[in-house]
Amino acid sequence: MPLYHKLGDFPQKRHTQFEKPSGGFYYEQLFGTEGFHGHSSLSYHVHRPTQVKEILNSYSVEPKIAIGKNIKSLLFKGFELKPENDFLDSRKAMLVNKDCIIGLAAPKESLRNYFYKNADADEMLFIHRGKGKLRTMLGNIPFEYGDYLIIPRGIIYQIEFETEDNRLFYVESYSPFYTPKRYKNQSGQHLEHSPFCERDFILPSELETHDEKGDFLIKIKKEGMIHEVVYATHPFDVVGWDGYNFPYGFSIHNFEPITGRVHQPPPVHQTFETAAFVVCSFCPRLYDYHPKAIPAPYNHSNIDSDEVLYYVDGDFMSRNNIEQGHITLHPKGIPHGPAPGAMERSIGHKETQELAVMVDTFRPLMVTEEAMGLDDGKYYKSWTE
């Protein structure tokens, strides 16, 4: 996160003594990335954050692959995913490669009985349905429909829902999420042409500090396994922290689309990037205003990337029979474009109310068994006239 943020109390000088009012010292922890080279924060804990009492169980959550080498365009009916009570159990991987896991979740209940940490991947949770609060070791973030939640790897968190009907689209990334470089100056500040700015980020607030000893279960995801680890103290015992590595939110409704006289390419919708894929937000916007403009996107060949579209709301003008929660996969190697009739139908229209999230990966995606259980079975033929 290219912003400095701080919460709570901490010493003026890093790596120096920080005394408790009751005597003794708080314990400093560097929470960093890329060794000691990437973004980091320094947090100060009531108890040593290293106290593991027991490792109970370890079990695999590796996705089961149905199609390893795919050439077929596919459509998955995401809202047909059956809701489950538990947050982790509800998460189902749809598409995977060596760089990321793209999935859906429909948790009915809040994550309260244990804590969760992804030790391998940064997480992006997109809130399609639901409202609540992300509770983390570095502070809490309220969320609602349309919010992206970016959770760096290693963050310990719980999630509280005010709702039972919750639908999430998520991406686990083995490289960090950043906002696009071309939106920023050399110091990291967002430039005037950026479709969003620092004011739009939802930063952690309401720092919880628990001074509790006992048995605290943390489920840690690492190398395709969940390890159930018992900590001796409450993981939310931070009295203060500062730095650049922390969870944050961003509402898709605060993305300001870039438009032009003729159709603009997908990169104008880019919201996040990693070393291996990009995330774009398709939002309500005015259409192109050249007198002979064709608002529908032109046909394009997926030569270098797989394209995944998650449909959130509105009428997606380039496709037919698309509903909320649908996911389409357009794999590298074959062209795709508007459905038959969509180009002609778009001419003369002035605006769109579509809302969608797109993930373009540079490596091909494998299709899981969970995804094939939601496959419509015929999407790849939908361009045939």
N, C-alpha and C positions, 0 to 999 in steps of 0.2 A: 504494500500500500504506500504510494508516494506522498503520504502526509504524516507529519509528526503529531502524535496525540498523547495525552497523559490523563491519568485518573488517580485519585487518592494521594497518599503521602509517600515520599521517597527522599533520600538524602540529596543534598545539592551536588555532591561529587560522586560519580559512579565508583563502584568497587571500594567503598569506604564503609566504616562502621555505621550502622543504623540501629540505634538503641530503642528497645521497647519502653514505654512509660513505666511498666511494672518491673523492669529489669530484664537483662538478657538482650539478645539481638534478634532482629529480623533476618531472614535468610534470602540472599540475592540469587536470582536465576536468570541466566541469559537465554532468551527464547529467540534463536536465530535460524537463518537459512543459508544454504550453500556454504557450509562450514562457518567461518567467521567473516565471510565476504558479502553475503546478501543482507536483506532487511532483517532487523532484529529489534527486540524490546527487552528491557530489563524489568523484572518483576520482583517484588519483595514479599516474602511469605512469613506467616506466623510460625509455621513449622517447616522443617526440612522437607522439600518436595520429592525426596528420594526414598521415602520409607515404604517399601513393599513388604507386606506381611506374608502373602501367599499367592501362588498362581494356581487357580483351581482347574480350569478346563481350557483346552485349545481345540478348535474345530475349524474345518475348511468352509469358506464362503466363496470359493472360486466359481465364477460363472461356468455353466455347462454350454459348450458351443454346439450349435446345430448346423451352422454353415461357416466353414473356416475361410473359404475363398469364394467371395460372392460377386456376381455380376448383375444380379436382378434388383431392379427398383422395388422397394417394399413399402407397405403401409401397415402400421400397427395401430389398433384401436385402443388407445391408452386408457380411456375411461372404463374399459372392460376389465381392467386389472382389479382383482378382488381386494377390498380393504382388509387390513389386518390390524389387530390391536397394538402390537409392539412396533416401535419405530424402526428398529433394525430389521426385524422380520419382514416388514412391509416393503423394504427396499429391494427392487428387482432389477438386475442388470439387463439391459436390452441389447446394447452394442458395445463392443470392447476392442481394444488393440493394445499395443505395448505402451501407449501414452496415456490412455484414459479409459474410464468406464462411464457410459451414458445410461441412465436408468430412470425408472419411475418409482414412486412410493405413494401409498395411500394409507398412512397411519391414522387410526381412530383415536388413539390415546396418547397422552403426553409421555415423554421419556423422563420418568422420575425415579424409577427403582434402581437405576444404575447410571453411571456416567459413560460417555463415549469419547474415544480419541482415535482419529485416523492417523497412524504413524507413517503412512506411505504417501498420501495424496492430499493436496488441497481440495476442498469441496466447494462446489457452487450449487446451492439449493435455490431453485426458482419456485416461488409460491404461486401456484395456479389457483388453488382454493384453500382457504383457511386463514386464521389470524391467531397471533399469539406472541410469544417472547422466546428468543434464543438466549439461553443463560450460559455464560462462559466464565472461565477462570479470569478473564480480563474485562469483564463487564457484560451487561445485558443489552440486547438489541430488540426492539419491538418490530414485528413484521405483519404484513397483510398481503392481500391479493396484488400480484404484480411485482413483488420485491425479489431481487436477487440477494442472497446471503452468501458472502465469500468467507470461508472458514479455513485459515491456513492449517497445514498439517501440524499435528502436535497439540492443537488447541483441545482442551478438555471441555466438553459441553453437554448440556441437556437442552431439551426443547419442550416448551409448554404451549399447548394449543387451547384456545378458548372455544374451539369448534371440534366437531366430530367428523365432518365431511372435509377431509384434507387431501389435497392432490399436489404432489411435488414432482417436478422434473429436475433431475440432478446430474451433475458431472463430477467425477473424481479425476483429478489431473495430477500426474506424476511430475509436472513442472508447475511453478507458481503462476497464478493469475495476475495479470497486470492490465492497466488501461493502455490503449495503443500508443506507441511511441510517437507517432506523427501528430498526436493531439497535444504534445507536451514540449516545453522548452528544455534546455539542457539541465535546468535545476529541478525538473519534474512538475512544474506548475502547468495546469491545463491552459492551452492557448485560446484565443478568442474564437477560432473556427471550430473548436471542439463542440460536439453535440451535448456535452454536459460539463459541469465544473465541480470544484470542491464543495460548493454549497449543497450539492445534491446527495452527497454521501451520508448515510446513516451510521454514525460512529457509536462505539460502545459507551454506555452510560450506566448509572446505577450499579456501581461496583459492589458485589457481595463479598463480605469477609466473614468466614466461619472459623471460629476457634474451637474445633471439635476433634476429639480422638475417638477411634472406634474401628469399625470394619466398613470400608467404602469400596464398593465394587466398581471397577472401571473396565469396560470392554474396549480392548485395543485392537484395531485392525492393522495387520502387518503381513505382507507377502501372501495375501489371499487367505489369511487365517484370522479368526477372532480369538484373542487370548483374554481370559477372565482373570484380572489381576486385582488383588485386595490391597488397598492402601491403608496405612495406619492413621491418616488424618484426612479431613475433608479437603478435596482438591480446590475448592473455592476459598482459599485462605489468604488471598493477596490483599495487602493493605494499600498498595500503590504500584504504579508502573508507568513507564514512558518509552516511546520508541516509534518504530515504523511497521512492526509486524504484529497485526491484530485483526480480528474479524470485523467486517463492516457490511452494511447493506446499501443497496441502490435500487430505487424503484424504476421499473421499465417505463412508467408513466412520466418520468422526468427526462427521458431521452428525447432530444430535440432533433427530428429528422432533417437531413440535408437533402434538398430537392434541386432540380434544374430544369432547363427548357426541354431537354430530352432525358430519357430514362437513365438513371444513375446506377452504377454497378453495385453489387452487394457490399463491398468494403465501406461504403458511406454509412452503413448500418452497424459497423463494428463497435462493440462495447467493451470486450475483454480480449486479451490475447495471451497465449502461452508459447512455449518453444515449439509446440507440436500441433496446435489448432487455434482457431479463433471462434469467438461467440458474437453473434449479431442480434440486434433487436429490431424487428419490423414493427413499426408503430403507426398509428393514425397520422396521415400526412396529406398534403396537396399533391395531386399528380403533376406530371410534366406539362409545361405550358407552351411548348412550341406549337404553332397552329396545326402541324401534321404529326404531333407526338403520338406514340403508341405507349400507353401507360403500362401495359403488360410487359414483363421482362422478355428479352430476346432469348431464343434458344442458345444454350451454351454447353460446351463439352466439359465433362468432369474428367480431365486428364490427370490432374495432380492432387485431387482431394475428393474424399467422400463428403457428401452434403446431407446433413440431418436437419429437418425442420420439425419443430414442435409447435403445433397450432394452439393458440391460447384463446382467441376471441375474434369476433367479427367475421366478415366474408372475405376469405383469401382469394383475391380476384383471379389469380393465375391458375387455379385448380378447380375441379368440379367435385362435388360431394365430399367436401372436407368438413369435419366437425371438430369441436373442442376436444383436446386431448389426443388427437391423432398425431402420429409421428410418421414422417416419410423419410426414407433413405434413398438417395440417389448416388450410386457408387461410381467411383472413378472408372474410366474406360468407355463409358457410353454417354451420349448427349442427353439432355433433358430440357424441358421448357414448358410453356403454357399448355394446358390441356386443349384439345381441339375446340375451337370456337372462342376460347378465352381472349385471344389477341383481338379478334374482331369485336368482341363484346366490350372490351375495355375502352375502345376509341370513343372519345367525347366525354368520358367520365372525368370529374374534377377532383375527386378525393377518394381516399379509402379509409376504412375504420379497422383494418386488419391489425391483429396483434399476434406476433409469433416470435419464437426464439430459434435461432439457427446456430448449429455447430458444424464447422468445416474442419475436418481432420486431414492432415497431410499423409498419414498412413491409412491403408484400407481397414475397414471395420469388420469384425466378425460378428455374426448374428447368434444370439443365445437361444436356448430352448424356451426360456420365458417369453422372449420376443415373438417367436414363431407361434406361441399359443395365442397371440393377439393379432396375427397376420390376417389380412383380408383375402389373401390368396389370388388376387387378380390385378393389383395396382400396376404391375409392370406392363400390362397390356393397355393401360388407360390412354395412351397416345394414338392408338390405332383408330383410324377414321372409319 
